[in-house]
Amino acid sequence: MKIIYTNSEGGVSVIMPTGELSIEEVAAKDVPQSVAYEIVEDNVIPTDRTFRNAWVANGKTIEVNLDKAKEISHSIRRQLRDAEFAPYDDAIVKQIPNEAETAEAARVLIREKYAQVQVAIDAAQDVDGLKAALNL
């Protein structure tokens, strides 16, 4: 059993009791005063934490807020793009002859690739679509 509640940032907090106290005692001790909570079965907590910061409590279930998940996906997309840009950054900054042109040509392809990923994220209808867009 676990305790879930909506935290002050609008996300879901999950409390995992150790068994030293009853679950009700843990809730009384650890859930902020006057905040509604639910005691749920362990299987209610999603095992995939990719979009953990987009979780929302809906009664005794946890759902993923798609708009928040898309924001997270765009952040992941930018990180992936930056990682692919990194090998070319030095040549671009230093404007090394021949290398700069080659680096910029590679960066154009990377930009085009991630522009398509951005479109796929925006069109996604669910978490699986987001993960597919990001190749996760």
C-alpha positions as CSV (number, residue, x, y, z in Angstrom):
1,M,0.0,0.0,0.0
2,K,1.1,3.5,-0.8
3,I,-0.3,7.0,-0.1
4,I,-0.7,9.5,-2.9
5,Y,-1.7,13.2,-2.8
6,T,-1.4,16.2,-5.0
7,N,1.5,18.3,-3.8
8,S,1.8,22.1,-3.8
9,E,3.4,22.1,-7.3
10,G,0.4,20.2,-8.8
11,G,2.3,16.9,-9.1
12,V,1.7,13.7,-7.3
13,S,3.6,12.8,-4.2
14,V,3.9,9.1,-3.3
15,I,4.6,8.0,0.2
16,M,5.9,4.4,0.7
17,P,5.4,3.4,4.3
18,T,8.1,1.2,5.9
19,G,5.7,-0.8,8.0
20,E,7.0,0.6,11.3
21,L,3.7,2.6,11.6
22,S,0.3,1.9,10.3
23,I,-0.5,3.5,7.0
24,E,-3.0,5.8,8.6
25,E,-0.3,7.0,11.1
26,V,2.1,7.6,8.2
27,A,-0.6,9.6,6.4
28,A,-1.3,11.7,9.6
29,K,2.4,12.3,10.0
30,D,3.6,12.9,6.5
31,V,0.7,14.3,4.4
32,P,0.5,18.0,4.7
33,Q,-2.4,19.1,7.0
34,S,-5.7,19.6,5.2
35,V,-4.5,18.0,2.0
36,A,-6.7,15.2,0.6
37,Y,-4.9,11.8,0.1
38,E,-5.7,8.3,-1.0
39,I,-4.4,5.0,0.2
40,V,-3.8,2.9,-2.9
41,E,-2.5,-0.5,-4.0
42,D,1.1,-0.6,-5.1
43,N,0.1,-1.4,-8.7
44,V,-1.6,2.0,-9.0
45,I,1.9,3.7,-9.1
46,P,3.1,3.7,-12.7
47,T,6.4,1.8,-13.2
48,D,7.4,4.0,-16.1
49,R,8.7,7.2,-14.7
50,T,9.5,9.0,-17.9
51,F,6.8,11.5,-17.4
52,R,6.8,11.4,-13.6
53,N,6.5,15.2,-13.4
54,A,3.3,15.1,-15.4
55,W,1.5,12.7,-13.1
56,V,-1.8,13.9,-11.6
57,A,-3.9,12.1,-9.0
58,N,-7.4,11.2,-10.1
59,G,-9.0,9.6,-7.1
60,K,-7.3,6.3,-6.5
61,T,-5.5,6.4,-9.8
62,I,-2.6,8.3,-11.3
63,E,-2.8,9.7,-14.8
64,V,-0.4,11.5,-17.0
65,N,-1.3,15.1,-17.9
66,L,-0.6,15.1,-21.7
67,D,0.2,18.8,-21.9
68,K,2.8,18.6,-19.1
69,A,4.2,15.4,-20.7
70,K,4.5,17.3,-24.0
71,E,6.5,20.0,-22.2
72,I,8.8,17.3,-20.7
73,S,9.1,15.8,-24.2
74,H,10.2,19.1,-25.7
75,S,12.8,19.4,-23.0
76,I,14.1,15.9,-23.7
77,R,14.1,16.8,-27.4
78,R,16.2,19.8,-26.8
79,Q,18.7,17.8,-24.7
80,L,19.0,15.2,-27.3
81,R,19.5,17.8,-30.1
82,D,22.1,19.6,-28.0
83,A,24.0,16.3,-27.5
84,E,24.0,15.7,-31.2
85,F,25.2,19.3,-31.8
86,A,28.0,19.1,-29.3
87,P,30.6,17.4,-31.6
88,Y,30.3,20.2,-34.1
89,D,30.2,23.2,-31.7
90,D,34.0,23.7,-31.5
91,A,34.3,23.8,-35.3
92,I,31.5,26.3,-35.5
93,V,32.8,28.6,-32.8
94,K,36.4,28.6,-34.0
95,Q,35.3,28.8,-37.7
96,I,37.9,26.3,-38.7
97,P,38.1,26.3,-42.5
98,N,36.4,23.4,-44.2
99,E,35.4,21.9,-40.8
100,A,33.0,24.8,-40.1
101,E,31.1,24.1,-43.4
102,T,31.0,20.4,-42.7
103,A,29.9,21.0,-39.1
104,E,27.1,23.4,-40.2
105,A,25.9,20.9,-42.9
106,A,25.6,18.2,-40.2
107,R,23.9,20.7,-37.8
108,V,21.3,21.5,-40.6
109,L,20.4,17.8,-40.8
110,I,20.2,17.6,-37.0
111,R,17.9,20.6,-36.9
112,E,15.6,19.0,-39.6
113,K,15.5,15.7,-37.7
114,Y,14.4,17.4,-34.4
115,A,12.0,19.7,-36.2
116,Q,10.2,16.5,-37.3
117,V,10.4,15.2,-33.7
118,Q,8.8,18.5,-32.5
119,V,5.9,18.0,-35.0
120,A,5.5,14.4,-33.8
121,I,5.4,15.5,-30.1
122,D,2.8,18.1,-30.8
123,A,0.7,15.6,-32.7
124,A,1.0,12.9,-30.1
125,Q,-2.3,11.8,-28.5
126,D,-0.9,9.8,-25.6
127,V,2.3,8.9,-23.7
128,D,3.1,6.1,-26.2
129,G,3.0,8.6,-29.0
130,L,5.4,10.9,-27.1
131,K,7.8,8.1,-26.4
132,A,7.7,7.0,-30.1
133,A,8.4,10.5,-31.2
134,L,11.5,10.6,-28.9
135,N,12.5,7.0,-29.8
136,L,12.3,6.0,-26.1
